[in-house]
């Protein structure tokens, strides 16, 4: 269905409205505007997204093309064969052999190379994956991890979002049904290369058609396209800020696209706030002086006295020509001339009095370069225009930050652009949604969003889904179920709402209802890999492992890159005794993600069952490396060590598990058994007793407790435990308890 929206009113009263998809191949622009187009292709925007070729490659793919990431102990290689570019990854395996090798084709390069370049692989589903290794221009060029990847667990299947492509590309095609909030970011056909003319001038089809009409009037030709110079300063700034605004890249919802807008539906000349809303940390928070790669421009400029006192008259074009970037030798003079348009008299007076040096450029002092906090290998110009530069070292090297959950910002999320939102109406909903979208102000936000949804009764089911998501994260699964059901009353059979409902039902322990809901989803959307995966997980919860295996295999056939699906499949296969099949699934899981701790742990359990203890221990140690102090992995390692008669090492690991989680009954029971073996019966009784207290249904552990109590001569307590076991649902344990009671002359 066509979508129409307001673009701009130009002189002469010409209202331009454009139909979504009313765009042309931007190469047509060069037929009339050749010089402008040629200059533009040399700018960072013109080179922001492209297919790699020998002509546009500045990186070294043949000599200095190896990189070792010490933190994850991963080796990367950048190679080219027959004109095709690849990024290869390998990790050391058991007995030092290379393992988990994967080579992915580089289909697109994102980034001009002025500061950095990252690499994208296109999957068979049309999604784009960002690869872990990037190239940076600093220090004459070098390889290092992509932003956010410099960790113990570098992402291997990070999908590139619509928002990312929006600011590096033109107008790619999206599969039908993939524009709604929460949709997987997928593309059809070849993607455009670079930000094209229409990003700033609006759809060009009408302009081209008018220009090609015989005898067309010049004024009509000009009126058929947006000329930013004829817009108000605010709308001109909105064109730049569609990509250069982002208040922060940290874990808050900095940009929220309106639910009724498609990912690429913004067009030059319309108010940016009609497309998205920008949010920021609360004033006075420690993040107030953040300097980040996207925020280094418009966000920082808008803090400047120059901008504030201009009353919106100052725009990016005050200093920048979007069609041309001055070359290095002229850039100082070029930007100094821009400064002098406002400050010439002041500067000349200061120089005459000896209060300011006579220099040919201004930016090195008043807009100094700084290392960005989020992309630590990039140095950018700080667009906060300052009277005096900071005295600290702005170029000092940084380590990439990976804050723990407890270190993330937890506070109010405030409107940034527009700077205020009404307390009633649709925008009040967006303000409340910003509080819960990433959990920054969850409790207060859930209360406010619940109130507003109840009062406004929005007809868009997305609001009810978002409220359900917030309630689920807030530990309110029953309320979440009600919200998802409200969404389904507004749009019956909506797969996204059904999947969310199934997740909430599972969280509430209503597994049969969750299963029935997911069956509806796969009937409506049989190609939805995520739905089949979710269905398999619920079936596994219900111990229906054969059905789980069938449906998880369906999920892997639809999307082999789905995170965690191969490990979940292996778990179901292991539960059914299918050791070789589980081994194969785990091999696939670790080739996709060699840092997945759950896969390493399960591989250790499978190998323990096979009696291959040495390699099993290697796998458990990797699981613990990638998820330190996680009690279940430590317990599984301890159990395997005990099975192999490595009792002292087993005790060491199970004690580590209990330091991580004292409320783990299995670990107390295992430690009790290890202590009983050493005839430390009193300590063993304490551990068995704690296991039983935490989980009274552990009949076998009660038998062990009775045994160590009897060994200490505490017969009444032992008999009490045996009587409890004799009444349990564990038939074999009950029989053993009854036999023991008879031998003791007890009923």
Phi, psi and omega in degrees: 000136181292145176240126180248144177208154180295137176249295185195155172248115183261167178307143183095000177075021181277111178269120180261124172237138184238144177273138179304133183090003182274048184246159181238167172295120187295347177295339176296330182300325184293340182295332178251333186241055190297314182295314179299315181296320181294317178294320182297323181295347177268352179280167177299323180294320181292340182246029190277345184200127184196163172278138182288135174219169178299327184290329184252013182267126174248347180282164179260107181263359185237331181256278178275072186238014179246145179214131176251120177268103188295323186299318178259001182053053182239139178254133178240147175227139174251119186226162175224131178225126179053039177078006179250135186258142184222154167240126184246144179230141173212153177231156176293140180247191180300136183062025174079003180281143177300142181215171176051040181284137178215135177236123180242137179291140173271108181270327181217151172250134179243125184115136185289335188097353173301322178238319183198169172218135173241168192233138185239138174249134180263126182275171179294341180273358181088006176273163178245134178249130175279130182274154191289334185258135178236170176244139182236141186278341181302151177056041178069013174100129177200162177269143173199173185293146176297156181305128181089355184260352185279073184215175176297335183232076178298136178297145179242347180224048179282113179288139176278125187281164172300322182298322179294313180294324180307321185265002179235004191214184178265248186230082180289162178273140181243138178301150179302133179088002183254016181262344185290155175306141179085357181287149173295134181284100183234156185224151175243152179068183179283142180278144174300158182246107177094161176288122186263178185301327187287345176299327180253343184247359179080175182305137187256357187299316182294321179296315181295315181298319180294317181296331182272358178279128181302131177072020182297140178285136182303319181297321179293322178298315181292325182287346183272009178214154178281125170253107184305332181297337181266357179275165173294156178305323181295316179290328175297317180295325178299324178299315179292319187284350174302334179240335189254017186266321195335112182297329180196155173256000179287177190282066167224158179282079186294324181231126178238114176285137179300142188297335182268011182246136175287161185301331184239030187267357176289141178224144183306134177106341176269154177297133181301326182294344174285344183255315182212163176238140181253140180231161185216171170297157178294147178304143178085358178285162180300344182271007187298328183255029183298146177230103186236165195296314178281320181290353181293344184257265188297319182298316180286321178303320184290350173272348188285146177298322178305313182291314185297320183279349178282348180056049177076359180288331180279130177230178177299325182287351173301325182244338187245138168263111185295343182269352186206135176254123179297142180288163188309316186289337181255352189296321181300312179294321183299310183285330175296322178297323177296319178296319185291341178299335177249331192243013186301312183297318181296313182297314181299321179295317180294319179296318180298326180273000182075016181267359180208135180293150177275094183241159183270353180216161188244331195291329185299331177264317189266343175220064188293156176284143180223152173281131182285150184280335184261332176240091198286353178260013184237137175246129184231160173286131177277116182275007168282105183285118187242148179293318178227142180288152175300151183275342182286165179285106185280348182255004182303139182294149182235155168264144179294135182268137173230081186297144173289165179305320182290344182264353180290157179295126176233097182186186183292141172259124188248149176299139177245312179214113356298157187287349179215145177234143181295156180272000176228164177083183185302322183292334174295324175298317180295322179296317178293321179298322179301329181291328188255344190305323178234017173076016184290324181226055197297306188298311179295322182293321179297318179299312183291317180295321177299316181296314183293320178296321178295321182284314188274337181047058183300142181275348177279118182299340182301324180296322180288326176295315181295321176295319176299317179300317181294318179296323180294315178296328181280005178079030180237068186297325181293320176292325177298318178303315180299320180295315180295324177294325175297318178299320182287335174291329178281326180217091184297138176076017180288112186304318181299318179290322179295318178295320178296320178298316179299320178297317180293319178299318177297317179298327180276001179083009181266071188293315179301320179294322177297319180297314180298321180295318181291329175297324175295320182297311184289340174286321180284318185232075186294345180262010180276100183299322180298324179292318177296321178298313180298320178298316178297323180294319180293320177297323176295320176302324182273009180064024175264067191293326180294317175295320179300316181299315181300315185281330175290325175296323177298318179298316181292328179290327179282323181210091181293348181265005182297121184300130172086348188292322181293323178292319178296320176299315180299323180296317178295319179294320178297319179296332178268006180077014180272076190293318182291321178295319178296320178299318180295317180296322179291326177298319177294318181300316185281337174290323177289314183221092183287006181245012183280106186298323181296324179291317177299317181297314180294323176299321176298321180293319179297314181295325176298317178299326178282350183083012180266073193291320185299313179289328177300316181296322177302317180292316178299321180296325175291320178302317182288327178297316184278343175220076184297148175059030173263112190304315181301321179292319179296321179295315180299321178295315179298320180295319178295319178298320178295319179298328180271009180069020174268071193290321181294317178294324178298318180295321179300315182288323181289329175292325175297320178299318181287331174293329179281327182206099180289345183264030181255100186298323181298322180292319176299319181295318179295316179298321177301318179295320179293323178289321178298323179299328178273007180064025173269070193294322182296314179293323178298319180298323178298315182292316178298319181297321179292321177300317180292323178297319181288326181217089185301338183282001180285082185296318182295324179291325175297322176299316178297320178297317178300321182295314182286331175294317178296323179296336178268002181081014180265070188293318180301318179294322179296316180298321179301316179293320180296320179296322178295319180293322182299339180261003187281168178280348178281101188300316182293317178296320179298319178297316179297320179294318179297319178299317180295320179296321179295319180296331179272003180074023180251153175283000000 
